[in-house]
Amino acid sequence: MPEATGTAAAPASARRISPHRTPPTWLVVAIACAGQFLVVLDVSVVNVALPSMRTDLGLSAQGLQWVVNAYAIAFAGFMLLGGRAGDLYGRKLMFLVGLGLFTLASLGGGLAQEGWQLLAARAVQGLGAAVLAPSTLTLLTAAVPE
């Protein structure tokens, strides 16, 4: 009787690709960095558009300050909760939820016809950023080996 060797072909079921295949490291790094770049950029890029917002939306000086502060306050206020949500529900899911919220709020801010609509969109952007940002570093450290 011939002895079995370790060179036998693996069964077809073992050769199938896992549905939970890990994406390439470079892709994880690129997406995480792009998301974090949007979060950081959105804090200051709105300053360039403030004069146009004043005329187009009829915002006062106080209203313009709230355009900047609505984002910053929501971002800072919900950051700890965003990190905890990442711990409870998964960092990848919370990264995607935060990115989705941030993107939809950006669209809402771009389509705003009244000052209050822009302020609400900026606050939701801050919330999305607060959910997205804590998960970014954890995703990067998990994806890139030391």
SULLIN-V393298 format. One record per backbone hydrogen bond with DSSP energy under -1.0 kcal/mol. NH is the residue of the N-H (numbers start at 1). CO is the residue of the C=O. Records with the same first field share a line. If there is no record, write none. Layout:
BEGIN
NH=CO + CO
END
This chain:
BEGIN
15=11
28=24
29=25
30=26
31=27
32=28
33=29
34=30
35=31
36=32
37=33
38=34
39=35
40=36
41=37
42=38
45=41
47=44
48=45
53=49
54=50
55=51
56=52
57=53
64=60
65=61
66=62
67=63
68=64
69=65
70=66
72=68
73=69
74=70
75=71
76=72
77=73
78=74
82=78
83=79
84=80
85=81
86=82
87=83
88=84
89=85
90=86
94=90
95=91
96=92
97=93
98=94
99=95
100=96
101=97
102=98
103=99
104=100
105=101
106=102
107=103
108=104
109=105
110=106
111=107
118=114
119=115
120=116
121=117
122=118
123=119
124=120
125=121
126=122
127=123
128=124
129=125
130=126
131=127
132=128
133=129
136=132
139=135
140=136
141=137
142=138
143=139
144=140
END
